[in-house]
Amino acid sequence: MHRQPEITRRVALGALGVAGAATVGLSWPRLTASDIPGRGEDVLTVAILGTSQDAAARQSLVDAFTEAHPDIRVRIQAIQGNDWGDFFSKILTMIAAGTPPDVVNVATEGTQLFASRMAEPLDAYVMRDAADLQEYFDDVHPTLLEAFMYEGSLFQLPTDFNAANMYLNTEALDSAGLERPPDDWTKDDFTDLLRAMRATNADDFVPYFWTNRLFGGLVPWLYVNDTSFLTETKAPGGGWFWDRFYPGEQRSGGYRWLESNAEDPLVAESVEYLRELVAEGLGTRPEEGGGGALVGLFASGRIGTTPAGGYWAQGLHEAGMDPDGFDVQFFPRWRTQRHQFGAAGYAIMATSERKDAAWEWVKFSATKPAMELAYPRPTTTPTRRSMVNEAFYADTGPRNWQVFYDTLDTFPTTSPIPAPPQQAAVETALIKNVSAAVSGSAAGVPGALAALDRDLTQALRRMS
């Protein structure tokens, strides 16, 4: 089994230097033991990204867990952050201060950072409780589990995920005289659709809105063009898991992203396509805004298409959009139709003195009753196939909700966003250089990608 290194203050601070790269200029008070109510009590502390309201929303889950495990007290610790990188930085600060939580909800962006430095492998627990867990694995696509393998060990049980599918404003489609595109539509079909929308809508209408980040930015266009900005390989191992729970699956010990691939001609081709969309007025410039106002803009009819996951269904509903006002389709095909996804699950901290209790929380959170409490509405896509059904989307839409889970079934090469342990520095390099590449002329693309290659090579040397 994969053996974790001892977590020291020096290691935590070293990792903080990497994770902090994405949040330069942000600051927060130093976290000490006195900052955590009840510190020193025999309480299992579960850290989540969110507010006190988010913590309160999980009280029914805590109550159900307490009923099943009356001997384990749980406290949800909500930590506010601008994004996952900010959240991970604050967890690292807590480790350096000697006040780490026992369990952390970790998204794909931080899986390898935690697995390589801070998290406890679940291998022994999973094999010990294999009979109890089989029902969970029978209900969850193996691709999602492979995303949480690292160097042959499993570090999280995924509870929710989101693939980068394409959302479509049906009013914009109707005004352009178009119908929902077929499953096997192409990049060229997509371009034609954007031009038709542009021609039949107001001047402030944006046919394609995209955000410059790992999820839903350049990466989906790289994946469908059969490339990535990092070289992707697979770690050996993991047979102990696949042979037991997914017999016949030819899977690996986890993903590896060890080298830059930024100067691959296919990367340049994908960047140039986005640059052309921006130059033609079909796509928004990435520096014109992030995802914060995007739901409202889409719901108000000012955006025609955007890449997003199942989490958008509830957001658009709350923004007042009718279930028939939007729909979803697979990301368009280029050389392939491989999709990207991000997932999340609970990780046990290697520093925890309550690892057995922490495992009970992780295992309980993966049960169907617990997941139904955690995800009563489509604020995300549950990893359990049985939960992604018509009833789940009855109030919100979209009509073709099957796309969310079918992405995994229909496109078997679909995989997680490229997120090595140095993810924060890697994403910072990507955002900076992609912005430069798509904001100018075609002549500037090679130089921007050469700069990206240099920045990625430097970032990947850290913590290696």
N, C-alpha and C positions, 0 to 999 in steps of 0.2 A: 504494500500500500504506500501511497505517497506520504512522505514524512514532512511535516511542516517545520520550517525554521523557527527558532525561538524568537518571539517578538520582543525587541528591546526598544528603549527610548530612541536610540540612534536609528534603528530600522524604521520606526514610525515617522521620525522627522525626515528621514531620507525619502520615504514614500510621499510625505506631505509636500516636499519640494516639487515632486512630479505632479501630483494632483492639483496643487495650488496654481500651476501654470495657467490653467483655464480660468482662474478667478482673480487675476491680478487687479489690485485696486479694491478688492473686497476685504472687509475686516470684521472681526467680531471679538467680544470679550474673551479673555483666556478662560477656558473651562476648568474648573476645579471640583473637588469632591463636594464642596458646599453648594455647587450649582445644581445638583441632582437631588430632588426631594427624596428623603428616605434612604440616602446612600448609606451603606453599611447594614441595612436590613436584609433579611433573607428573602429577596424579591428577584424574580427573573425580569430583567430589563430588556425590552424589545424596542429597538430604535427604528423609526420610519421617517421618510421624507414627508414633511407636511406640517400642519398647524395643530393647535390644541383641538380645533374642531375635527380634524382628521383623526386624532387620537380618540376623541369621544365617539366618533362614528364606528370605531372598532370595539366599543364596549360590549356589544352583543356577542362578538367573537370571544372576547375575554371571559365573559360570563359562561359561555358554553364550554370553554376550556376548563374553567374553574369547576364547573359541575362534573366534568369527566376526571379532573385531577385536583381534588380539593386540597391536596397537600402542597400544591405549587401556586404561589402567589405571583401574579404577573402585573407589570406596569408597562404601559405603552408610552414611550418617550418620543414625542414628535419633535423633529429638528427641522427648522425652516431653512430653505436654501433656494437659490435662484434656479438651480438645475441639479442633476445627479452629481456633477463634478464638485459643486459647492457642498453638497451633502457629504460626499465621501471625504472631502477635506476636513470637515468638522468632526467626522468620526476619527480621522487620523489625529486631529488635535486632542481629542478626548483620550486616545491611547497614549499619546505623549505625556498627557497630564496625569495618567494613572487612573482614569475614570471611564474605561470603556464599557459599553453595553454588553450584554450576554449574547444577544441575537440582533442581526441587522437585516432589514429588507434591502436586498441588493439587486439592481438592474444589470443587464448585460454589460453596460458601460463599465461597471466595476467588478464584474465576476473574477476576472483574472488578476486584478489588483489585490482583491481580498484573498483569493486562493493562493497567490504566490507569497503573501506576507502575513495575513491576519486570520484566515478562516480555518476551521477544523474540517478535515475530510469526513464525509458521511459514510464511507465504505463499510466500516464495522457495524455501524448502526443499521444500515440498509440491509446487510446480509443477515443480521440477527433477527430483524423484524420482517424478513422477506415475505412471509405468508400474509402478514397484515397489509403489506404494500402492493401486493400483486394487483389488486383491484384498481389501485391508482394508476399503475403503469399500463394496465390494459386500456385505460381511458385517456391516456396522454400520448401524443405523437412522439416517437423516438428522437426526431430532430431537435425537439425542445430539450430533451435530456442531454444530448450530445453537446449542446451549447453550454451546459453547466459542468461538463467534464474538463479537468485541467491536469495534464500530464498523467493521465490514467486513473485519476480519482474523481469522485462526484462530490460537489460542494454545495449544491442547492437542489431542492425539489421545486421546479417551476410551477407557479400558481396562476400566472397570467402572462400573456404575450400580445404583441401587435406587429403585424406585418405591414410593410409600406405598400398598401393598395392605392388605387386611384379613385378619389371621390369626385363625383360628377354632379354639377348643379343642373337639375332636370329642366328648370325654366330656361336656362341658357341653352341647353340642348334643343328644347322645343323652338326657341326663337331662331335658332340656326337651321331649323328643319332637319334635325338629326335625331336618331334614336340611340339608346345605350349601345355602345360598341360590342362586338362579339368577344368571346373569351380570348381568341387568338389574334386580337388586333395588334398592329405593329407600331413602331415609332413613327413611321410616315403617316399612318392613319391618325395618330395622335396629333401630329403637326397640322394635318388638314383640318382636324376638329378644332384646334385652337384658332386657326385662321378664319374658319366659319363663325366661331363665337365672336372673334374680334370685329368682324364685319357687320354683326347684327346687334351689337350692344353699345352702351353709352361710352363716352371717352374715359370715364373713370373705372371702367370694367377691366379686370385683369384676367385673361384667359387661363393662365397657369401661375399659381402662387407656390413658391418653394422657399424653404428656410435653409440657410447655410449652416449645416451641422451634420453629424454622423447619420442620424435617422432622417430620411426623407429629403436629404440634400442632393449632393452629387452621387452618393453611394448607390442608390437604386439604379441610376443610369449606368454606373460601372458594372454592376452585377448583370444587368440584362445585355450588356455589351461584352460579356464573358471576360471580365477583368476586375481588378480592384486596385486601390492605391497602395495596398500592402500585399506582399507575397503570402499567400495562404497555403499552409501545409497542415498535416494532421499528426498528432502525437501517437506513439504506439500505446498499447495497453488498453485497459477497459474491458477486456474479455470477461473478467469476473462478473461484470454487470450485464453486459449484452447477452451472454450465454444463459444467464439466469432469468432475465426479465423480458428480453426481446430475442428469443432464439431465431436464428436465421438472418438477423440483421447484420450487415457488414459495416460496422461502425468503428469509431476510433476512440482514442484516449483523450480527445479534445482538440480544439483548434489551436494552431500556432500562427502568429503574425510576427515574424522575426526580422523582415527586411522590407525596405521601401520598394514599391513597384511603380512609383510616380511617373517614370519616364517611359513606360510602356506606351507604344503608339495608340493602343486602344483607349488608354486613359486620356490622351490628348484628344482623341476623336470624341469621347463623351463630353469632355469639358467644352470643346468647340461647339457641340450641339447646344449645350445650355447657353453658351455665349451668344449664339445666333438667335435663340429664343428671346434673350434679353434685348439684343440689338434690334430685333424686328418688332418689339413691343408686345410679344406674345407671353413673355414671362417676366415676373418682377425681378428687379435687381436684389440680390440677397441682403444688401445692407439697408434696404428700405423697410425692414421690420422682421420681427421674429414671429413666433407662434401665438403670442399672447392675445393679440387682437384678431387672429385669423378666423376663429369660430364665428365671431360677430360679423365679420366682413363676408364670409361665405353665406351665412344665414340671411344677410340682407341682400343677397343677389349680386354682389360686386366681384365675386370670384367664380370662375367657371370650373376649374379643376384644381386639385391639390393632392399630394400623397399623404396618407394618414392611415391609422389603424382603427380597430374596432372601438377604441376609446372615444372617437369622434361622434358616435351615434348618440350618446347621452348628451354630449356637449351641444350638438346642434338642436336636439330636442329642447334643452333648457333655454337655448337662444330663440326659441319660438318657431323653429322650422318644422313644417309639416312633414310627416314620414314619407310622403311622396315628393317632397321638394328636393330630395337628393337621392343618389344611388351610389353604388360602389362597383368597381370592376378590377380585375387583375391589372397589375402594372403592364404596360404595353411591351410586346416582344421586340427585341433587336436581334442580336446573334443568338441569344437565349431568352428565356422568360423566367430566369432565376430571380427570386425575390429576396429581400433582406427582412429580418425581424429583430425585435428586441424583446426580451422576456425578463421576468423578475421572480424572486423567491427568497426565502429566509436563509441566511448563512449564520452558522454558529461561530462565535469568536474563539480563537485559540486561547485567548487570555481568560475566558470564562471559567469560574469555579463551579458552575452549575451546568456542565455540559449535558448530563443525562436529562435534566429538566428541560434544557434548551432543545434537545432532540424531541422530547415529547411535544413541545410547541410546534416544531417543524413538521413532525409527522401528523399531528392533529390538523394543522393548517392546510394540509394536502387532502384531507378527507372531503367528500362531497358536501356533507352538511356544513362544514366550516367554510368551504369556498362559496356556498350559497349565501352564507351570512356576510362574507367579505365582499362579494360581488352581487348584490341584489339587483343591480341595474347595469346596463352596458357601458360602464365607464372604462372598460378594458375588455380584452377577449380572454375568457377563462381557458386555462390549458386543458381542462377536461372537455373532451369532445361532446359528452352527453349534456353539457350545460349550454352549448352553443346551438340554440334551437329557435324555432319560430316564436315561442312564447317569450323568450328572452328579449326579442326585438319588437314585440307586438306594439308597444306604445311609441317607440322611437323611430322604427325603420332601421336600416334601409330595406327595400324589397328583396334585394339579393344579398342578404346577410350571410348566405352560405359561403360567399367568397372568402370570408375571414379564415375559416378553418380549411376550406378547400385549397387555399394557397399551399399548405403543407402537403396535402395529398396529391395535388396535381403537378407540383413542381418539386420533385424529390431533392434537387440540389439546393433548394432554398436554405439559407444559413444565416447566422447572427451577424450583426454589424461588426466590422473589424475592431476589436477592442482588446488590445494586449494590456499587460500590466501598466504600461506607460500611456494609457488611453487619454488622459487629460492633456498631456503635452502633444500627443499625436493629433487630437482633435483641434487643438489650438493652431497647429501648423496647417492643418487642412483648411480650416475656416479662413485664415489669413490669406493663403495663397490662392484658394479658389475664388475668393472675392476679387483679388487682383486679376485673375485670369479671365473672368467673365465680364469685367467692367470696362475693358478696353477693346482694342482691335485684335484680329486673329494673330497678328505679328507678336503680340505680347504673351500668347499662351505658352510657347516653349520656355521662355524665361521664367514664367510663374511656376511651371511644373519642375524646372530645374531647382528653383528655390525650395519648392515643396520637398523634392528629393533630399536636398541637403538638411532641411529642418527635420524630416522624418528620420533620417539616418542618425542625426544627433540625438533625437528623442529616444530612439530605440536602444541606444547604447546605455542609457540610464537604467539602473536597477538590474542590469543584465548579469 
